[in-house]
Amino acid sequence: LGKMGGVTVPLISVEHQYLITEKIEGVTPDLPTLRDPDKLTYWKEDVGGLVMGGYEPNPIGWA
């Protein structure tokens, strides 16, 4: 899309670990994404369960 619009979009791929639960009763697609900037973590709905991941302050590059 950037090329089509004549814009350079800087991207870098990094390792990212996350945990996915099985379905959890009461978890629906309209559940908001929750983020804790102090702990660098997030939680969001995924196929009726939850995904929990974290952001690394110095991520390892991946190609």
mmCIF file of the N, C-alpha and C atoms, coordinates in Angstrom:
data_MODEL
# 
_entry.id   MODEL 
# 
loop_
_atom_site.group_PDB 
_atom_site.id 
_atom_site.type_symbol 
_atom_site.label_atom_id 
_atom_site.label_alt_id 
_atom_site.label_comp_id 
_atom_site.label_asym_id 
_atom_site.label_entity_id 
_atom_site.label_seq_id 
_atom_site.pdbx_PDB_ins_code 
_atom_site.Cartn_x 
_atom_site.Cartn_y 
_atom_site.Cartn_z 
_atom_site.occupancy 
_atom_site.B_iso_or_equiv 
_atom_site.pdbx_formal_charge 
_atom_site.auth_seq_id 
_atom_site.auth_comp_id 
_atom_site.auth_asym_id 
_atom_site.auth_atom_id 
_atom_site.pdbx_PDB_model_num 
ATOM 1   N N  . LEU A 1 1  ? 0.815   -1.190  0.000  1.00 0.00 ? 1  LEU A N  1 
ATOM 2   C CA . LEU A 1 1  ? 0.000   0.000   0.000  1.00 0.00 ? 1  LEU A CA 1 
ATOM 3   C C  . LEU A 1 1  ? 0.859   1.255   0.000  1.00 0.00 ? 1  LEU A C  1 
ATOM 4   N N  . GLY A 1 2  ? 1.934   1.215   0.771  1.00 0.00 ? 2  GLY A N  1 
ATOM 5   C CA . GLY A 1 2  ? 2.813   2.374   0.807  1.00 0.00 ? 2  GLY A CA 1 
ATOM 6   C C  . GLY A 1 2  ? 3.368   2.709   -0.564 1.00 0.00 ? 2  GLY A C  1 
ATOM 7   N N  . LYS A 1 3  ? 3.818   1.685   -1.288 1.00 0.00 ? 3  LYS A N  1 
ATOM 8   C CA . LYS A 1 3  ? 4.375   1.893   -2.629 1.00 0.00 ? 3  LYS A CA 1 
ATOM 9   C C  . LYS A 1 3  ? 3.321   2.483   -3.558 1.00 0.00 ? 3  LYS A C  1 
ATOM 10  N N  . MET A 1 4  ? 2.088   1.977   -3.464 1.00 0.00 ? 4  MET A N  1 
ATOM 11  C CA . MET A 1 4  ? 1.008   2.494   -4.304 1.00 0.00 ? 4  MET A CA 1 
ATOM 12  C C  . MET A 1 4  ? 0.756   3.968   -4.020 1.00 0.00 ? 4  MET A C  1 
ATOM 13  N N  . GLY A 1 5  ? 0.926   4.373   -2.775 1.00 0.00 ? 5  GLY A N  1 
ATOM 14  C CA . GLY A 1 5  ? 0.697   5.759   -2.399 1.00 0.00 ? 5  GLY A CA 1 
ATOM 15  C C  . GLY A 1 5  ? 1.949   6.617   -2.448 1.00 0.00 ? 5  GLY A C  1 
ATOM 16  N N  . GLY A 1 6  ? 3.090   6.014   -2.856 1.00 0.00 ? 6  GLY A N  1 
ATOM 17  C CA . GLY A 1 6  ? 4.332   6.760   -2.923 1.00 0.00 ? 6  GLY A CA 1 
ATOM 18  C C  . GLY A 1 6  ? 4.909   7.092   -1.555 1.00 0.00 ? 6  GLY A C  1 
ATOM 19  N N  . VAL A 1 7  ? 4.619   6.239   -0.571 1.00 0.00 ? 7  VAL A N  1 
ATOM 20  C CA . VAL A 1 7  ? 5.069   6.484   0.798  1.00 0.00 ? 7  VAL A CA 1 
ATOM 21  C C  . VAL A 1 7  ? 5.941   5.325   1.263  1.00 0.00 ? 7  VAL A C  1 
ATOM 22  N N  . THR A 1 8  ? 7.059   5.625   1.913  1.00 0.00 ? 8  THR A N  1 
ATOM 23  C CA . THR A 1 8  ? 7.894   4.588   2.507  1.00 0.00 ? 8  THR A CA 1 
ATOM 24  C C  . THR A 1 8  ? 7.340   4.253   3.888  1.00 0.00 ? 8  THR A C  1 
ATOM 25  N N  . VAL A 1 9  ? 7.088   2.966   4.113  1.00 0.00 ? 9  VAL A N  1 
ATOM 26  C CA . VAL A 1 9  ? 6.569   2.516   5.403  1.00 0.00 ? 9  VAL A CA 1 
ATOM 27  C C  . VAL A 1 9  ? 7.670   1.712   6.088  1.00 0.00 ? 9  VAL A C  1 
ATOM 28  N N  . PRO A 1 10 ? 8.314   2.274   7.125  1.00 0.00 ? 10 PRO A N  1 
ATOM 29  C CA . PRO A 1 10 ? 9.390   1.546   7.801  1.00 0.00 ? 10 PRO A CA 1 
ATOM 30  C C  . PRO A 1 10 ? 8.826   0.392   8.632  1.00 0.00 ? 10 PRO A C  1 
ATOM 31  N N  . LEU A 1 11 ? 9.328   -0.804  8.400  1.00 0.00 ? 11 LEU A N  1 
ATOM 32  C CA . LEU A 1 11 ? 8.895   -1.990  9.134  1.00 0.00 ? 11 LEU A CA 1 
ATOM 33  C C  . LEU A 1 11 ? 10.103  -2.802  9.549  1.00 0.00 ? 11 LEU A C  1 
ATOM 34  N N  . ILE A 1 12 ? 9.975   -3.522  10.643 1.00 0.00 ? 12 ILE A N  1 
ATOM 35  C CA . ILE A 1 12 ? 11.011  -4.454  11.067 1.00 0.00 ? 12 ILE A CA 1 
ATOM 36  C C  . ILE A 1 12 ? 10.308  -5.645  11.711 1.00 0.00 ? 12 ILE A C  1 
ATOM 37  N N  . SER A 1 13 ? 10.764  -6.840  11.398 1.00 0.00 ? 13 SER A N  1 
ATOM 38  C CA . SER A 1 13 ? 10.172  -8.027  12.021 1.00 0.00 ? 13 SER A CA 1 
ATOM 39  C C  . SER A 1 13 ? 11.012  -8.410  13.237 1.00 0.00 ? 13 SER A C  1 
ATOM 40  N N  . VAL A 1 14 ? 10.320  -8.755  14.316 1.00 0.00 ? 14 VAL A N  1 
ATOM 41  C CA . VAL A 1 14 ? 10.989  -9.131  15.560 1.00 0.00 ? 14 VAL A CA 1 
ATOM 42  C C  . VAL A 1 14 ? 10.303  -10.359 16.153 1.00 0.00 ? 14 VAL A C  1 
ATOM 43  N N  . GLU A 1 15 ? 11.049  -11.109 16.970 1.00 0.00 ? 15 GLU A N  1 
ATOM 44  C CA . GLU A 1 15 ? 10.454  -12.226 17.695 1.00 0.00 ? 15 GLU A CA 1 
ATOM 45  C C  . GLU A 1 15 ? 9.401   -11.688 18.653 1.00 0.00 ? 15 GLU A C  1 
ATOM 46  N N  . HIS A 1 16 ? 8.323   -12.441 18.787 1.00 0.00 ? 16 HIS A N  1 
ATOM 47  C CA . HIS A 1 16 ? 7.244   -12.019 19.681 1.00 0.00 ? 16 HIS A CA 1 
ATOM 48  C C  . HIS A 1 16 ? 6.598   -13.268 20.258 1.00 0.00 ? 16 HIS A C  1 
ATOM 49  N N  . GLN A 1 17 ? 6.618   -13.394 21.554 1.00 0.00 ? 17 GLN A N  1 
ATOM 50  C CA . GLN A 1 17 ? 6.012   -14.556 22.195 1.00 0.00 ? 17 GLN A CA 1 
ATOM 51  C C  . GLN A 1 17 ? 4.651   -14.180 22.756 1.00 0.00 ? 17 GLN A C  1 
ATOM 52  N N  . TYR A 1 18 ? 3.719   -15.122 22.656 1.00 0.00 ? 18 TYR A N  1 
ATOM 53  C CA . TYR A 1 18 ? 2.390   -14.900 23.205 1.00 0.00 ? 18 TYR A CA 1 
ATOM 54  C C  . TYR A 1 18 ? 1.768   -16.226 23.598 1.00 0.00 ? 18 TYR A C  1 
ATOM 55  N N  . LEU A 1 19 ? 0.735   -16.158 24.408 1.00 0.00 ? 19 LEU A N  1 
ATOM 56  C CA . LEU A 1 19 ? 0.030   -17.330 24.902 1.00 0.00 ? 19 LEU A CA 1 
ATOM 57  C C  . LEU A 1 19 ? -1.411  -17.246 24.418 1.00 0.00 ? 19 LEU A C  1 
ATOM 58  N N  . ILE A 1 20 ? -1.972  -18.369 23.953 1.00 0.00 ? 20 ILE A N  1 
ATOM 59  C CA . ILE A 1 20 ? -3.362  -18.423 23.509 1.00 0.00 ? 20 ILE A CA 1 
ATOM 60  C C  . ILE A 1 20 ? -4.097  -19.445 24.368 1.00 0.00 ? 20 ILE A C  1 
ATOM 61  N N  . THR A 1 21 ? -5.225  -19.044 24.947 1.00 0.00 ? 21 THR A N  1 
ATOM 62  C CA . THR A 1 21 ? -6.018  -19.969 25.755 1.00 0.00 ? 21 THR A CA 1 
ATOM 63  C C  . THR A 1 21 ? -7.029  -20.703 24.876 1.00 0.00 ? 21 THR A C  1 
ATOM 64  N N  . GLU A 1 22 ? -7.641  -21.717 25.455 1.00 0.00 ? 22 GLU A N  1 
ATOM 65  C CA . GLU A 1 22 ? -8.796  -22.336 24.816 1.00 0.00 ? 22 GLU A CA 1 
ATOM 66  C C  . GLU A 1 22 ? -9.980  -21.392 25.004 1.00 0.00 ? 22 GLU A C  1 
ATOM 67  N N  . LYS A 1 23 ? -11.136 -21.754 24.448 1.00 0.00 ? 23 LYS A N  1 
ATOM 68  C CA . LYS A 1 23 ? -12.319 -20.913 24.610 1.00 0.00 ? 23 LYS A CA 1 
ATOM 69  C C  . LYS A 1 23 ? -12.635 -20.736 26.099 1.00 0.00 ? 23 LYS A C  1 
ATOM 70  N N  . ILE A 1 24 ? -13.071 -19.522 26.436 1.00 0.00 ? 24 ILE A N  1 
ATOM 71  C CA . ILE A 1 24 ? -13.446 -19.184 27.808 1.00 0.00 ? 24 ILE A CA 1 
ATOM 72  C C  . ILE A 1 24 ? -14.875 -18.653 27.777 1.00 0.00 ? 24 ILE A C  1 
ATOM 73  N N  . GLU A 1 25 ? -15.741 -19.248 28.585 1.00 0.00 ? 25 GLU A N  1 
ATOM 74  C CA . GLU A 1 25 ? -17.134 -18.809 28.627 1.00 0.00 ? 25 GLU A CA 1 
ATOM 75  C C  . GLU A 1 25 ? -17.201 -17.328 28.984 1.00 0.00 ? 25 GLU A C  1 
ATOM 76  N N  . GLY A 1 26 ? -17.977 -16.578 28.218 1.00 0.00 ? 26 GLY A N  1 
ATOM 77  C CA . GLY A 1 26 ? -18.149 -15.151 28.471 1.00 0.00 ? 26 GLY A CA 1 
ATOM 78  C C  . GLY A 1 26 ? -17.204 -14.261 27.684 1.00 0.00 ? 26 GLY A C  1 
ATOM 79  N N  . VAL A 1 27 ? -16.186 -14.842 27.052 1.00 0.00 ? 27 VAL A N  1 
ATOM 80  C CA . VAL A 1 27 ? -15.268 -14.047 26.230 1.00 0.00 ? 27 VAL A CA 1 
ATOM 81  C C  . VAL A 1 27 ? -15.870 -13.953 24.829 1.00 0.00 ? 27 VAL A C  1 
ATOM 82  N N  . THR A 1 28 ? -16.156 -12.747 24.392 1.00 0.00 ? 28 THR A N  1 
ATOM 83  C CA . THR A 1 28 ? -16.803 -12.512 23.101 1.00 0.00 ? 28 THR A CA 1 
ATOM 84  C C  . THR A 1 28 ? -15.938 -11.597 22.235 1.00 0.00 ? 28 THR A C  1 
ATOM 85  N N  . PRO A 1 29 ? -16.186 -11.595 20.907 1.00 0.00 ? 29 PRO A N  1 
ATOM 86  C CA . PRO A 1 29 ? -15.363 -10.773 20.007 1.00 0.00 ? 29 PRO A CA 1 
ATOM 87  C C  . PRO A 1 29 ? -15.378 -9.280  20.315 1.00 0.00 ? 29 PRO A C  1 
ATOM 88  N N  . ASP A 1 30 ? -16.394 -8.793  21.022 1.00 0.00 ? 30 ASP A N  1 
ATOM 89  C CA . ASP A 1 30 ? -16.447 -7.359  21.323 1.00 0.00 ? 30 ASP A CA 1 
ATOM 90  C C  . ASP A 1 30 ? -15.670 -6.979  22.587 1.00 0.00 ? 30 ASP A C  1 
ATOM 91  N N  . LEU A 1 31 ? -14.971 -7.942  23.186 1.00 0.00 ? 31 LEU A N  1 
ATOM 92  C CA . LEU A 1 31 ? -14.137 -7.649  24.354 1.00 0.00 ? 31 LEU A CA 1 
ATOM 93  C C  . LEU A 1 31 ? -13.032 -6.673  23.936 1.00 0.00 ? 31 LEU A C  1 
ATOM 94  N N  . PRO A 1 32 ? -12.844 -5.573  24.658 1.00 0.00 ? 32 PRO A N  1 
ATOM 95  C CA . PRO A 1 32 ? -11.796 -4.630  24.266 1.00 0.00 ? 32 PRO A CA 1 
ATOM 96  C C  . PRO A 1 32 ? -10.399 -5.215  24.490 1.00 0.00 ? 32 PRO A C  1 
ATOM 97  N N  . THR A 1 33 ? -9.457  -4.741  23.703 1.00 0.00 ? 33 THR A N  1 
ATOM 98  C CA . THR A 1 33 ? -8.057  -5.092  23.930 1.00 0.00 ? 33 THR A CA 1 
ATOM 99  C C  . THR A 1 33 ? -7.592  -4.337  25.168 1.00 0.00 ? 33 THR A C  1 
ATOM 100 N N  . LEU A 1 34 ? -6.944  -5.044  26.069 1.00 0.00 ? 34 LEU A N  1 
ATOM 101 C CA . LEU A 1 34 ? -6.426  -4.434  27.295 1.00 0.00 ? 34 LEU A CA 1 
ATOM 102 C C  . LEU A 1 34 ? -4.914  -4.350  27.191 1.00 0.00 ? 34 LEU A C  1 
ATOM 103 N N  . ARG A 1 35 ? -4.358  -3.221  27.602 1.00 0.00 ? 35 ARG A N  1 
ATOM 104 C CA . ARG A 1 35 ? -2.918  -3.026  27.514 1.00 0.00 ? 35 ARG A CA 1 
ATOM 105 C C  . ARG A 1 35 ? -2.398  -2.424  28.806 1.00 0.00 ? 35 ARG A C  1 
ATOM 106 N N  . ASP A 1 36 ? -1.286  -2.961  29.305 1.00 0.00 ? 36 ASP A N  1 
ATOM 107 C CA . ASP A 1 36 ? -0.639  -2.417  30.500 1.00 0.00 ? 36 ASP A CA 1 
ATOM 108 C C  . ASP A 1 36 ? 0.717   -1.864  30.071 1.00 0.00 ? 36 ASP A C  1 
ATOM 109 N N  . PRO A 1 37 ? 0.810   -0.555  29.845 1.00 0.00 ? 37 PRO A N  1 
ATOM 110 C CA . PRO A 1 37 ? 2.071   0.020   29.375 1.00 0.00 ? 37 PRO A CA 1 
ATOM 111 C C  . PRO A 1 37 ? 3.211   -0.084  30.385 1.00 0.00 ? 37 PRO A C  1 
ATOM 112 N N  . ASP A 1 38 ? 2.891   -0.188  31.675 1.00 0.00 ? 38 ASP A N  1 
ATOM 113 C CA . ASP A 1 38 ? 3.947   -0.326  32.683 1.00 0.00 ? 38 ASP A CA 1 
ATOM 114 C C  . ASP A 1 38 ? 4.589   -1.704  32.640 1.00 0.00 ? 38 ASP A C  1 
ATOM 115 N N  . LYS A 1 39 ? 3.799   -2.730  32.399 1.00 0.00 ? 39 LYS A N  1 
ATOM 116 C CA . LYS A 1 39 ? 4.306   -4.112  32.344 1.00 0.00 ? 39 LYS A CA 1 
ATOM 117 C C  . LYS A 1 39 ? 4.573   -4.580  30.913 1.00 0.00 ? 39 LYS A C  1 
ATOM 118 N N  . LEU A 1 40 ? 4.288   -3.709  29.924 1.00 0.00 ? 40 LEU A N  1 
ATOM 119 C CA . LEU A 1 40 ? 4.498   -4.018  28.504 1.00 0.00 ? 40 LEU A CA 1 
ATOM 120 C C  . LEU A 1 40 ? 3.754   -5.285  28.075 1.00 0.00 ? 40 LEU A C  1 
ATOM 121 N N  . THR A 1 41 ? 2.512   -5.447  28.542 1.00 0.00 ? 41 THR A N  1 
ATOM 122 C CA . THR A 1 41 ? 1.712   -6.623  28.200 1.00 0.00 ? 41 THR A CA 1 
ATOM 123 C C  . THR A 1 41 ? 0.370   -6.201  27.607 1.00 0.00 ? 41 THR A C  1 
ATOM 124 N N  . TYR A 1 42 ? -0.267  -7.144  26.914 1.00 0.00 ? 42 TYR A N  1 
ATOM 125 C CA . TYR A 1 42 ? -1.601  -6.912  26.372 1.00 0.00 ? 42 TYR A CA 1 
ATOM 126 C C  . TYR A 1 42 ? -2.405  -8.198  26.425 1.00 0.00 ? 42 TYR A C  1 
ATOM 127 N N  . TRP A 1 43 ? -3.721  -8.063  26.413 1.00 0.00 ? 43 TRP A N  1 
ATOM 128 C CA . TRP A 1 43 ? -4.658  -9.181  26.375 1.00 0.00 ? 43 TRP A CA 1 
ATOM 129 C C  . TRP A 1 43 ? -5.733  -8.820  25.371 1.00 0.00 ? 43 TRP A C  1 
ATOM 130 N N  . LYS A 1 44 ? -6.146  -9.781  24.546 1.00 0.00 ? 44 LYS A N  1 
ATOM 131 C CA . LYS A 1 44 ? -7.240  -9.535  23.614 1.00 0.00 ? 44 LYS A CA 1 
ATOM 132 C C  . LYS A 1 44 ? -7.953  -10.839 23.293 1.00 0.00 ? 44 LYS A C  1 
ATOM 133 N N  . GLU A 1 45 ? -9.178  -10.714 22.817 1.00 0.00 ? 45 GLU A N  1 
ATOM 134 C CA . GLU A 1 45 ? -9.990  -11.874 22.449 1.00 0.00 ? 45 GLU A CA 1 
ATOM 135 C C  . GLU A 1 45 ? -9.440  -12.509 21.180 1.00 0.00 ? 45 GLU A C  1 
ATOM 136 N N  . ASP A 1 46 ? -9.507  -13.846 21.121 1.00 0.00 ? 46 ASP A N  1 
ATOM 137 C CA . ASP A 1 46 ? -9.111  -14.568 19.907 1.00 0.00 ? 46 ASP A CA 1 
ATOM 138 C C  . ASP A 1 46 ? -9.906  -15.868 19.844 1.00 0.00 ? 46 ASP A C  1 
ATOM 139 N N  . VAL A 1 47 ? -10.845 -15.958 18.917 1.00 0.00 ? 47 VAL A N  1 
ATOM 140 C CA . VAL A 1 47 ? -11.662 -17.157 18.684 1.00 0.00 ? 47 VAL A CA 1 
ATOM 141 C C  . VAL A 1 47 ? -12.302 -17.665 19.985 1.00 0.00 ? 47 VAL A C  1 
ATOM 142 N N  . GLY A 1 48 ? -12.839 -16.752 20.782 1.00 0.00 ? 48 GLY A N  1 
ATOM 143 C CA . GLY A 1 48 ? -13.530 -17.142 22.004 1.00 0.00 ? 48 GLY A CA 1 
ATOM 144 C C  . GLY A 1 48 ? -12.633 -17.350 23.210 1.00 0.00 ? 48 GLY A C  1 
ATOM 145 N N  . GLY A 1 49 ? -11.342 -17.226 23.033 1.00 0.00 ? 49 GLY A N  1 
ATOM 146 C CA . GLY A 1 49 ? -10.384 -17.329 24.133 1.00 0.00 ? 49 GLY A CA 1 
ATOM 147 C C  . GLY A 1 49 ? -9.620  -16.021 24.250 1.00 0.00 ? 49 GLY A C  1 
ATOM 148 N N  . LEU A 1 50 ? -8.482  -16.064 24.917 1.00 0.00 ? 50 LEU A N  1 
ATOM 149 C CA . LEU A 1 50 ? -7.663  -14.867 25.080 1.00 0.00 ? 50 LEU A CA 1 
ATOM 150 C C  . LEU A 1 50 ? -6.258  -15.089 24.535 1.00 0.00 ? 50 LEU A C  1 
ATOM 151 N N  . VAL A 1 51 ? -5.687  -14.029 24.023 1.00 0.00 ? 51 VAL A N  1 
ATOM 152 C CA . VAL A 1 51 ? -4.274  -13.988 23.658 1.00 0.00 ? 51 VAL A CA 1 
ATOM 153 C C  . VAL A 1 51 ? -3.623  -13.035 24.642 1.00 0.00 ? 51 VAL A C  1 
ATOM 154 N N  . MET A 1 52 ? -2.495  -13.435 25.221 1.00 0.00 ? 52 MET A N  1 
ATOM 155 C CA . MET A 1 52 ? -1.736  -12.573 26.116 1.00 0.00 ? 52 MET A CA 1 
ATOM 156 C C  . MET A 1 52 ? -0.321  -12.508 25.577 1.00 0.00 ? 52 MET A C  1 
ATOM 157 N N  . GLY A 1 53 ? 0.172   -11.323 25.388 1.00 0.00 ? 53 GLY A N  1 
ATOM 158 C CA . GLY A 1 53 ? 1.524   -11.163 24.873 1.00 0.00 ? 53 GLY A CA 1 
ATOM 159 C C  . GLY A 1 53 ? 2.228   -10.028 25.579 1.00 0.00 ? 53 GLY A C  1 
ATOM 160 N N  . GLY A 1 54 ? 3.493   -9.886  25.278 1.00 0.00 ? 54 GLY A N  1 
ATOM 161 C CA . GLY A 1 54 ? 4.283   -8.826  25.877 1.00 0.00 ? 54 GLY A CA 1 
ATOM 162 C C  . GLY A 1 54 ? 5.185   -8.173  24.854 1.00 0.00 ? 54 GLY A C  1 
ATOM 163 N N  . TYR A 1 55 ? 5.511   -6.951  25.116 1.00 0.00 ? 55 TYR A N  1 
ATOM 164 C CA . TYR A 1 55 ? 6.422   -6.199  24.264 1.00 0.00 ? 55 TYR A CA 1 
ATOM 165 C C  . TYR A 1 55 ? 7.790   -6.184  24.926 1.00 0.00 ? 55 TYR A C  1 
ATOM 166 N N  . GLU A 1 56 ? 8.821   -6.497  24.172 1.00 0.00 ? 56 GLU A N  1 
ATOM 167 C CA . GLU A 1 56 ? 10.187  -6.494  24.691 1.00 0.00 ? 56 GLU A CA 1 
ATOM 168 C C  . GLU A 1 56 ? 10.795  -5.109  24.508 1.00 0.00 ? 56 GLU A C  1 
ATOM 169 N N  . PRO A 1 57 ? 11.510  -4.591  25.511 1.00 0.00 ? 57 PRO A N  1 
ATOM 170 C CA . PRO A 1 57 ? 12.159  -3.291  25.343 1.00 0.00 ? 57 PRO A CA 1 
ATOM 171 C C  . PRO A 1 57 ? 13.280  -3.337  24.302 1.00 0.00 ? 57 PRO A C  1 
ATOM 172 N N  . ASN A 1 58 ? 13.935  -4.490  24.147 1.00 0.00 ? 58 ASN A N  1 
ATOM 173 C CA . ASN A 1 58 ? 15.000  -4.663  23.151 1.00 0.00 ? 58 ASN A CA 1 
ATOM 174 C C  . ASN A 1 58 ? 14.734  -5.946  22.368 1.00 0.00 ? 58 ASN A C  1 
ATOM 175 N N  . PRO A 1 59 ? 13.764  -5.919  21.430 1.00 0.00 ? 59 PRO A N  1 
ATOM 176 C CA . PRO A 1 59 ? 13.382  -7.144  20.733 1.00 0.00 ? 59 PRO A CA 1 
ATOM 177 C C  . PRO A 1 59 ? 14.487  -7.680  19.828 1.00 0.00 ? 59 PRO A C  1 
ATOM 178 N N  . ILE A 1 60 ? 14.458  -8.995  19.625 1.00 0.00 ? 60 ILE A N  1 
ATOM 179 C CA . ILE A 1 60 ? 15.411  -9.667  18.747 1.00 0.00 ? 60 ILE A CA 1 
ATOM 180 C C  . ILE A 1 60 ? 14.857  -9.648  17.328 1.00 0.00 ? 60 ILE A C  1 
ATOM 181 N N  . GLY A 1 61 ? 15.650  -9.193  16.388 1.00 0.00 ? 61 GLY A N  1 
ATOM 182 C CA . GLY A 1 61 ? 15.225  -9.165  14.993 1.00 0.00 ? 61 GLY A CA 1 
ATOM 183 C C  . GLY A 1 61 ? 15.003  -10.565 14.446 1.00 0.00 ? 61 GLY A C  1 
ATOM 184 N N  . TRP A 1 62 ? 14.087  -10.689 13.508 1.00 0.00 ? 62 TRP A N  1 
ATOM 185 C CA . TRP A 1 62 ? 13.746  -11.981 12.920 1.00 0.00 ? 62 TRP A CA 1 
ATOM 186 C C  . TRP A 1 62 ? 13.492  -11.777 11.437 1.00 0.00 ? 62 TRP A C  1 
ATOM 187 N N  . ALA A 1 63 ? 13.999  -12.685 10.649 1.00 0.00 ? 63 ALA A N  1 
ATOM 188 C CA . ALA A 1 63 ? 13.769  -12.558 9.201  1.00 0.00 ? 63 ALA A CA 1 
ATOM 189 C C  . ALA A 1 63 ? 13.317  -13.865 8.623  1.00 0.00 ? 63 ALA A C  1 
# 
